[in-house]
Protein backbone atom coordinates (compact mmCIF):
# COMPACT_ATOMS: atom_id res chain seq x y z
CA UNK A 1 0.00 0.00 0.00
CA UNK A 2 1.35 3.40 -0.99
CA UNK A 3 1.49 6.37 1.31
CA UNK A 4 -1.77 7.59 2.86
CA UNK A 5 -2.27 11.36 2.63
CA UNK A 6 -4.34 13.16 5.28
CA UNK A 7 -4.31 16.36 3.26
CA UNK A 8 -3.71 17.24 -0.37
CA UNK A 9 -0.02 17.43 -1.35
CA UNK A 10 -0.42 20.92 -2.85
CA UNK A 11 -2.47 23.83 -1.50
CA UNK A 12 -6.10 23.77 -2.58
CA UNK A 13 -8.92 25.97 -1.38
CA UNK A 14 -11.76 23.88 -0.04
CA UNK A 15 -10.01 20.53 0.26
CA UNK A 16 -11.79 18.23 2.71
CA UNK A 17 -8.90 17.37 5.01
CA UNK A 18 -10.98 17.99 8.15
CA UNK A 19 -13.54 15.48 6.97
CA UNK A 20 -11.11 12.67 6.14
CA UNK A 21 -11.85 10.65 9.28
CA UNK A 22 -15.64 10.98 9.08
CA UNK A 23 -15.51 10.33 5.32
CA UNK A 24 -13.40 7.20 5.85
CA UNK A 25 -15.79 5.90 8.51
CA UNK A 26 -18.72 6.44 6.16
CA UNK A 27 -16.96 4.55 3.36
CA UNK A 28 -16.31 1.60 5.67
CA UNK A 29 -20.08 1.24 6.06
CA UNK A 30 -20.57 0.62 2.33
CA UNK A 31 -17.80 -1.97 1.93
CA UNK A 32 -19.23 -4.79 -0.15
CA UNK A 33 -22.23 -2.68 -1.18
CA UNK A 34 -20.52 -0.55 -3.85
CA UNK A 35 -18.05 -1.38 -6.59
CA UNK A 36 -17.51 2.10 -8.06
CA UNK A 37 -16.92 5.50 -6.45
CA UNK A 38 -17.31 8.49 -8.75
CA UNK A 39 -15.82 11.80 -7.57
CA UNK A 40 -17.71 14.16 -9.87
CA UNK A 41 -15.93 17.34 -8.71
CA UNK A 42 -12.50 15.91 -7.92
CA UNK A 43 -10.91 19.09 -6.62
CA UNK A 44 -7.59 18.24 -4.97
CA UNK A 45 -8.27 14.51 -5.33
CA UNK A 46 -8.18 14.01 -1.55
CA UNK A 47 -11.60 12.35 -1.46
CA UNK A 48 -10.67 10.03 -4.32
CA UNK A 49 -7.31 9.21 -2.75
CA UNK A 50 -8.96 8.43 0.58
CA UNK A 51 -11.69 6.34 -1.03
CA UNK A 52 -9.13 4.15 -2.81
CA UNK A 53 -7.17 3.62 0.40
CA UNK A 54 -10.30 2.72 2.41
CA UNK A 55 -11.91 0.58 -0.32
CA UNK A 56 -9.02 -0.66 -2.49
CA UNK A 57 -11.25 -3.16 -4.29
CA UNK A 58 -13.47 -0.41 -5.71
CA UNK A 59 -12.95 1.42 -8.97
CA UNK A 60 -12.44 5.06 -7.96
CA UNK A 61 -12.96 7.67 -10.68
CA UNK A 62 -11.33 11.03 -10.00
CA UNK A 63 -12.71 13.77 -12.23
CA UNK A 64 -9.93 16.36 -12.32
CA UNK A 65 -12.37 19.23 -12.59
CA UNK A 66 -9.81 21.93 -11.67
CA UNK A 67 -6.61 20.82 -13.43
CA UNK A 68 -4.99 19.68 -10.20
CA UNK A 69 -3.05 16.92 -11.97
CA UNK A 70 -1.22 19.60 -13.98
CA UNK A 71 -0.09 21.14 -10.71
CA UNK A 72 1.04 17.76 -9.40
CA UNK A 73 3.00 17.14 -12.59
CA UNK A 74 4.80 20.46 -12.08
CA UNK A 75 5.94 19.82 -8.50
CA UNK A 76 9.60 19.50 -9.49
CA UNK A 77 9.58 22.91 -11.14
CA UNK A 78 7.58 24.38 -8.23
CA UNK A 79 10.18 23.15 -5.75
CA UNK A 80 12.95 24.71 -7.84
CA UNK A 81 11.19 28.08 -7.83
CA UNK A 82 10.53 27.98 -4.10
CA UNK A 83 14.15 27.07 -3.38
CA UNK A 84 15.35 30.10 -5.37
CA UNK A 85 12.87 32.33 -3.53
CA UNK A 86 13.95 30.90 -0.18
CA UNK A 87 17.61 31.58 -1.00
CA UNK A 88 16.76 35.13 -2.06
CA UNK A 89 14.96 35.71 1.24
CA UNK A 90 17.77 34.38 3.42
CA UNK A 91 17.86 36.45 6.59
CA UNK A 92 14.27 37.64 6.27
CA UNK A 93 12.20 36.75 9.32
CA UNK A 94 9.34 34.27 8.79
CA UNK A 95 6.07 36.06 7.91
CA UNK A 96 7.91 39.39 7.56
CA UNK A 97 6.69 41.77 4.88
CA UNK A 98 8.98 41.92 1.87
CA UNK A 99 10.55 45.16 0.71
CA UNK A 100 9.76 46.34 -2.79
CA UNK A 101 13.21 45.14 -3.89
CA UNK A 102 12.64 41.68 -2.44
CA UNK A 103 9.16 41.57 -3.94
CA UNK A 104 10.54 42.51 -7.37
CA UNK A 105 13.17 39.77 -7.12
CA UNK A 106 10.53 37.17 -6.26
CA UNK A 107 8.44 38.22 -9.24
CA UNK A 108 11.50 38.11 -11.50
CA UNK A 109 12.16 34.50 -10.47
CA UNK A 110 8.58 33.48 -11.22
CA UNK A 111 8.51 35.42 -14.49
CA UNK A 112 11.70 33.75 -15.70
CA UNK A 113 10.21 30.30 -15.16
CA UNK A 114 6.86 31.22 -16.67
CA UNK A 115 8.66 32.39 -19.81
CA UNK A 116 9.97 28.83 -20.15
CA UNK A 117 6.73 26.98 -19.42
CA UNK A 118 4.11 26.09 -16.84
CA UNK A 119 4.26 27.62 -13.37
CA UNK A 120 1.95 26.68 -10.50
CA UNK A 121 1.26 30.24 -9.41
CA UNK A 122 -1.33 29.12 -6.86
CA UNK A 123 1.27 27.14 -4.87
CA UNK A 124 3.89 29.87 -5.24
CA UNK A 125 1.35 32.40 -4.01
CA UNK A 126 0.69 30.43 -0.83
CA UNK A 127 4.38 30.85 0.01
CA UNK A 128 4.57 34.62 -0.42
CA UNK A 129 1.08 35.93 0.28
CA UNK A 130 -0.72 36.57 3.53
CA UNK A 131 -2.78 33.67 4.81
CA UNK A 132 -6.15 33.54 3.10
CA UNK A 133 -4.98 35.07 -0.18
CA UNK A 134 -5.28 32.90 -3.29
CA UNK A 135 -4.14 33.72 -6.84
CA UNK A 136 -4.17 31.77 -10.07
CA UNK A 137 -2.14 33.94 -12.43
CA UNK A 138 1.08 35.91 -12.40
CA UNK A 139 -0.94 39.03 -13.15
CA UNK A 140 -2.90 38.52 -9.93
CA UNK A 141 0.28 37.78 -7.98
CA UNK A 142 1.79 41.13 -9.04
CA UNK A 143 -1.06 43.01 -7.32
CA UNK A 144 -0.36 41.80 -3.78
CA UNK A 145 1.91 42.70 -0.91
CA UNK A 146 4.25 39.79 -0.20
CA UNK A 147 5.51 38.09 2.96
CA UNK A 148 8.13 35.47 3.68
CA UNK A 149 5.95 32.41 4.20
CA UNK A 150 8.18 29.91 2.40
CA UNK A 151 8.28 26.68 4.38
CA UNK A 152 11.35 24.46 4.67
CA UNK A 153 11.42 21.42 2.44
CA UNK A 154 9.65 20.85 -0.86
CA UNK A 155 6.36 19.38 -1.99
CA UNK A 156 5.91 15.68 -2.76
CA UNK A 157 3.00 13.73 -4.25
CA UNK A 158 4.52 10.26 -4.61
CA UNK A 159 1.77 7.66 -4.89
CA UNK A 160 -1.04 10.17 -4.45
CA UNK A 161 -2.91 9.16 -7.61
CA UNK A 162 -2.05 5.46 -7.45
CA UNK A 163 -4.98 3.24 -8.36
CA UNK A 164 -7.28 6.06 -9.45
CA UNK A 165 -8.97 6.33 -12.80
CA UNK A 166 -8.32 9.97 -13.69
CA UNK A 167 -10.69 11.66 -16.14
CA UNK A 168 -11.30 15.24 -17.28
CA UNK A 169 -15.00 15.52 -18.07
CA UNK A 170 -18.10 17.58 -17.60
CA UNK A 171 -19.57 16.20 -14.38
CA UNK A 172 -22.94 15.58 -16.07
CA UNK A 173 -21.40 13.39 -18.75
CA UNK A 174 -19.49 11.43 -16.12
CA UNK A 175 -22.65 10.98 -14.06
CA UNK A 176 -24.48 9.65 -17.12
CA UNK A 177 -21.80 6.99 -17.58
CA UNK A 178 -22.42 5.55 -14.11
CA UNK A 179 -25.98 6.50 -13.16
CA UNK A 180 -27.38 3.08 -14.09
CA UNK A 181 -24.94 1.24 -11.82
CA UNK A 182 -26.85 0.55 -8.59
CA UNK A 183 -23.53 -0.20 -6.88
CA UNK A 184 -22.04 3.22 -7.65
CA UNK A 185 -21.45 5.84 -4.95
CA UNK A 186 -21.27 9.46 -6.08
CA UNK A 187 -19.14 12.08 -4.32
CA UNK A 188 -20.63 15.55 -4.78
CA UNK A 189 -18.40 18.44 -3.73
CA UNK A 190 -19.27 21.37 -6.00
CA UNK A 191 -17.92 24.88 -5.31
CA UNK A 192 -19.90 26.40 -2.48
CA UNK A 193 -22.62 28.87 -3.31
CA UNK A 194 -21.88 32.48 -2.19
CA UNK A 195 -18.26 31.62 -1.31
CA UNK A 196 -15.01 32.06 -3.20
CA UNK A 197 -15.33 30.35 -6.59
CA UNK A 198 -12.40 32.14 -8.19
CA UNK A 199 -10.33 29.02 -8.71
CA UNK A 200 -13.07 27.36 -10.75
CA UNK A 201 -12.97 27.79 -14.48
CA UNK A 202 -16.72 28.41 -14.79
CA UNK A 203 -18.85 30.77 -12.76
CA UNK A 204 -21.47 28.85 -10.82
CA UNK A 205 -25.05 30.11 -10.51
CA UNK A 206 -27.92 28.92 -8.34
CA UNK A 207 -29.26 26.82 -11.20
CA UNK A 208 -25.95 24.94 -11.34
CA UNK A 209 -26.29 23.94 -7.69
CA UNK A 210 -29.88 22.90 -8.18
CA UNK A 211 -28.83 20.72 -11.11
CA UNK A 212 -26.30 18.99 -8.85
CA UNK A 213 -29.03 18.31 -6.28
CA UNK A 214 -30.99 16.50 -9.00
CA UNK A 215 -28.21 13.91 -9.12
CA UNK A 216 -29.07 12.76 -5.60
CA UNK A 217 -32.40 11.31 -6.71
CA UNK A 218 -32.26 7.52 -6.54
CA UNK A 219 -28.48 7.35 -6.05
CA UNK A 220 -26.04 6.61 -3.26
CA UNK A 221 -24.17 9.81 -2.51
CA UNK A 222 -21.96 11.79 -0.16
CA UNK A 223 -22.65 15.49 -0.61
CA UNK A 224 -20.57 18.33 0.80
CA UNK A 225 -21.83 21.84 1.43
CA UNK A 226 -21.57 24.71 3.90
CA UNK A 227 -23.91 26.95 5.83
CA UNK A 228 -22.23 29.80 3.96
CA UNK A 229 -24.48 28.72 1.10
CA UNK A 230 -28.26 28.79 1.06
CA UNK A 231 -28.58 25.20 -0.12
CA UNK A 232 -29.52 23.61 3.21
CA UNK A 233 -32.09 26.31 3.92
CA UNK A 234 -33.54 25.74 0.47
CA UNK A 235 -33.63 21.97 0.95
CA UNK A 236 -35.38 22.34 4.30
CA UNK A 237 -38.02 24.48 2.63
CA UNK A 238 -38.44 21.90 -0.15
CA UNK A 239 -38.88 19.11 2.42
CA UNK A 240 -41.61 21.13 4.12
CA UNK A 241 -43.32 21.69 0.79
CA UNK A 242 -42.75 18.41 -1.04
CA UNK A 243 -41.81 15.83 1.60
CA UNK A 244 -40.08 12.70 0.32
CA UNK A 245 -39.77 14.13 -3.20
CA UNK A 246 -37.42 16.86 -1.99
CA UNK A 247 -33.64 16.66 -2.60
CA UNK A 248 -31.61 15.25 0.32
CA UNK A 249 -34.78 13.98 2.04
CA UNK A 250 -33.88 11.30 4.59
CA UNK A 251 -30.14 11.91 4.35
CA UNK A 252 -27.80 12.00 7.34
CA UNK A 253 -25.73 15.10 8.03
CA UNK A 254 -22.45 15.55 9.90
CA UNK A 255 -21.37 19.08 10.74
CA UNK A 256 -17.95 20.51 11.44
CA UNK A 257 -17.43 24.05 12.72
CA UNK A 258 -14.51 25.94 11.18
CA UNK A 259 -13.06 29.02 12.85
CA UNK A 260 -11.68 31.69 10.52
CA UNK A 261 -10.84 34.14 13.31
CA UNK A 262 -12.16 35.15 16.72
CA UNK A 263 -15.20 36.73 15.08
CA UNK A 264 -16.02 34.43 12.18
CA UNK A 265 -17.08 30.80 12.12
CA UNK A 266 -18.96 28.63 9.64
CA UNK A 267 -20.13 25.04 9.40
CA UNK A 268 -19.05 22.53 6.78
CA UNK A 269 -21.47 19.67 6.21
CA UNK A 270 -21.17 16.13 4.90
CA UNK A 271 -24.55 14.75 3.90
CA UNK A 272 -24.88 11.06 3.10
CA UNK A 273 -27.45 8.67 1.79
CA UNK A 274 -25.94 5.27 1.26
ABEGO torsion letter per residue (X at the ends): XBBBBABBABBBBGBAAAAAAAAAAAAAAABGABABBBBABAEAGAAAAAAAAABAABBBBBBBAAGAAAAAAAAAAAAAAAAAAAAAABGBBBGBBBBAAAAAAAAAAAAAAAAAEBBBAAAAAAAABBBGBBBABAAAAAABBBBBABBBEBBBABGAABGBBBBBBBAAAAAAAAAABAABBBBBBBBBBGBBAAABABBBBAAAAAAAAAAABGBBBBBBBBAABAAAAAAAAAAAAAEAABBGBGBBBBBBBBBABAABBBBBBBBBBX
